[in-house]
Amino acid sequence: MTLEPAEYNLVVETSGVRLDRYLAESCPGLSRTHAQELVAGGNVTVNGAPARPSLRLRSGDRVRVTVPPERPGSLIPEAIPFGVLYEDDDLLVVDKPAGLPVHPARGHPGHTLVNALLAYLGSPPDTGDPLRPGIVHRLDMDTSGVMLVAKNRVAQANLAGQFKSRSVTKVYLALVRGHLAPEQGAIEAPVGRDPRNRRRMAVVNENRGRTARTGYRVVRYVGDYTLLEVAPETGRTHQIRVHLAAIGHPVAGDSTYGRGPAQFSRQFLHSHRLGFFLPSSGEYVEFESALPPDLQEALESIG
């Protein structure tokens, strides 16, 4: 169902319901996923202030919702190259190139991994989401590396459950500015929308953000930089980049949360290893993606 642009001014009658569920029940044609996107995009306020999708509403709360023009609803197959590390009847393990958005959104309605998947598979994965078919998790547009894609609803639910229960192994390679010490540790700080810039995320107080924890291990020091293995235990938007910037070691080449010299054409962040249980058999498997040439060359240039 296509939603027309609209604005809703609602008054909550019953306490205890989550904001995203309340929006889906109160705004005709609005799904819970779309409600979460509206909240994340700053299009929903509660009593005049931004809120999280999980906020428990109270009787009398005033909720304002702005539904912007809907994204284009049709997906066109595009022959965009990407790596395939593994494939079976349930899923694909892909090696996403940098510069490729995962799915269509405002600002990039086409030329995404989803468009590439349609061309590769011949038809959209049957997962019930017409705009993000098969997408279980995401990587930032300029982050490369291993990603999972579901081919059917059963696999989608299984894999989503593994991410939710934090049983998926996620290891990234990141180059950060400065020499990070100690050589092994964890960063634990809530992540939420930056109150000064809604287009960014930031470390915020626990009332405004969601719990986030990122483990790391130093691989080696390279010039004035540190190469890390980073293992996010939670999956917040921009979590790795925000956490590393917050401790004074931003990801090299990250124009949003840091800065870097010209040899970094993009943020030095790569999804290196992903481990999970196959939906078909329950077998635990891991897949790796080596550093792509652009990051390898950047590493050598400072070494």
N, C-alpha and C positions, 0 to 999 in steps of 0.2 A: 504494500500500500504506500503510495506517495503522499507525503505530508506537505500540505501547503504552508507557506510561511505564516506564522501566527504568534500571538502573545496571550499567555494565560496568567491571570492573577487569582490565586487560590488561597483559601483559608482552611487550614487543617482542622478536622473535626475530632479525630481520634488519635490519641498518643501512642507512640511505640513503633509505628511503621517506618521502615527505611525510606529514605528520600527517593531512591531510584525506583523502588516498587510503587511508591505513592504516585510518582509521575506517570508510570506506565498504566496505572489504574485510573488516573484522573484526566489524562490528556488523550482524546480519541486517536487511535492509530499509532500511538507512540509505544515502541517496544522498550523493554528494560535496557537493552544494549544501547539503543539510541538515546535513552534518558541519561545513561552514564556518560555518553559522548557529549551531550549538551552540558552536563555538570562540569566535565573536565575542560570544556571549551569556554567556561565562564558565562554560559547562557542561562544559568539558574541561580537565583539568590533566595536565601531564607532570612526573613526579617531584614532584608537589605544587604546581607553579607554573603559572600561566596561560601559554598559548603561542599562536603564530600558526599558521594553517592550513598555511603553507608550511614550517614547521619540519621539518628532516630528522632523523628519529628514529635512535637508536642502539640496538644490541642491549642488552637489559636495562632499557631505559627502562620506567617504569611509567606507564600511561595510565589515567586514570579518566574515565569518560563518564557523565553524567547526562542521560537523555532525558526532558524534561518532557512533560506531556500535549500531544498533538498539537493544532494549530490546527484549527478547523472546516474540513472539506474541501470544502464546497459553496459556490459563488459564486452570488449572486443579482443579477440585473440591477437597477440603480437609475438612474432618470432624473435624474442629477446633471449640471448644466450645466458644460461646459468648451469652450474655444475649439479650433477646428480650423484650422490654418494651411496645411496641405497634406495631400493624401491620394492614394495610388495603390494598385495591387494588392498592393504589398509592405509599405506602411507608412503610418503617420499621424504628422504633426507636430502636437502638441497644445500648447495654451497652458494650463498647469495653474494653477488658482486656488490661492491660499494657503489653508491650513487643511485641505487634502485630502490624506490619506495616499496614497501611490502604490499599495500593495497591502495586502491583509489581513495582520494580525499580531496577536499577543497585545495586548489593549488596544483594538484597533479591528478587529474581525472583519468589519465591513461599512463602507459609506459611504466607499469608496475610489475612486481613479481606475480601478482594474480593474473594479469594479462598474459605474461609469459607461460604460466601454468596452464591456462586455457589452450594455448597453442600446442603445448607439449602433450597434454592429456587428450585433447580433442573435444572435451566437454567439461563443464564445471564439476568439481567434486560435489557429491550429494551430501552436503552438510547443513542445509537449511538457511544459509546466509547468502543472499544473492550478490552482495557487494564484496564479501570477504570469504569466498568459498574455500574451505580447507585450512584457513589460518588459525593455528592453535596458540601461537605466540608471535612476537614481533621483534625485529631488529630495527634500530634507527636507519634512516635512509643511507647515511654515510658509514654505517658499520657493516663489515663484510662477515662472511663465515657461515657456520652450520646452523640450519633451521629445519624445523619439522613442519610437514604439511599433511593433513589428514585427507583421505579419499572418500570417507563415508561417515555417517553420523555416529555409528558405534565407535569407530576409531577416534573420532573427534572428542566424544565424551570421555573415553578412556584416557586419552592423552591430556585433555584439559584437567581431569582429575589428578593425574600425576603431577602436573605443574602446581595445582592447588595444594596438594599434600607435601610439596617440596621434595619429592622423591626423584626429580630429574637432576642429573649432574650437569652444571653449566660452568664452563671454564673459558675465560676470555684472556687474550693477550693484549696488554695495554702498555704504552710507553708514556711515562709521566715526567713532568719537569721536576728537576732536583733529585737529590738522593734520599729516597724514602727509608726511614728507620722507625721502629725495628724492622728486620727483614721479613717478619711474618706477623700477621695480626688481623684484626677485624675492625671495621668502621660500623658503628651502630648509631643511627640518628634518623628521626622521622623525615620523610620526604613528602613535599606537597607543592602546590602552586606557589610561585614566588609572589608575595603580596604586592611587590613593587612592579612586577612585570608578569602578567598572566600567561605570556608565551613561554616562560621559562619555569623550570622546577627549582626548588631550593631546599636546604635543610631548614625546617621550621619547627615550632613547638608541637608537642604531641597532640594538641587540640586542633591543629590546622593540617597535620600531615598523617601519613601512615607509617607504621613501624617498618624499618628497613635495616638490613644487615648485609655487609659486603666483606667477605674474607679476601685476603691477598697474600701472595708470597713473592719475594724478590727473585727474579731469574738471574739478573745481572745488572750491574751499573754500566751505562754506556755514555761516556763523556759526562755532560751535565744532566743526564737523564737516568731514569730507572725503568727497566723492562720488567713488567709484572705478570704473573698469573693471577687473575681475579676471579673469584667465585661468588657471585651474588646469591645469597640464600633466599632473598625475596625478589620480586619482579616489578619494582616500581618504575615508572617512566623516568628514563635518563638516570637511573639509580647510580650506576658506576661512575658516570661523568660528574654527577652532583656530589657524591661522597668524596671522590678524590680531589675535586676542586675545593671542597669544604675544609680539607686538612692541609691545604696549601700546595698540593701536587696535581694540578689539572692535567688532563690528558693532552698530550702534545697535538697541536693542530686543531684543537677544539675551539672554534670561533665563538661559541655560545657561552661556555663556562671557563674559558681561558684564552690563551693566545699562543702563537708559535711562529718560528721562522719560516721562510718561504719554502723550505724543502718539504714541509708537511702540507700536501695538497688537500688533506682531509684529516679528520680526527683519527689518531692511531689507536683504533679499537677493533678487535677481530674476535669473533666467536670461534674459538679454537677447538673446543671439545664439547660434545653433548652426549649424555648417557641416559637411557630410559628403558622401560620394559615394553617389549613388543606386544601390542594388543592381541595378536593372534595366538601367541604361545606363552606369554609371560616371561620369556627369556630376556635377561638384561643385556643390552648391547651399548657400545660406545662408538662414536664416529668422530674423526678429526679432520680439520682443514688447516693446511699449512699457511703461513703468512703469505699473502698475495704479493706479487712483484713490486707494487708501488710502496708497500710498507717495508718490504725487505730492503729496497733501495734507499728509503729514507733512513732506515736503521744503519745501513752501511755508511751513509753520508756523514753521520755524526760520530761513528765509531773510530 
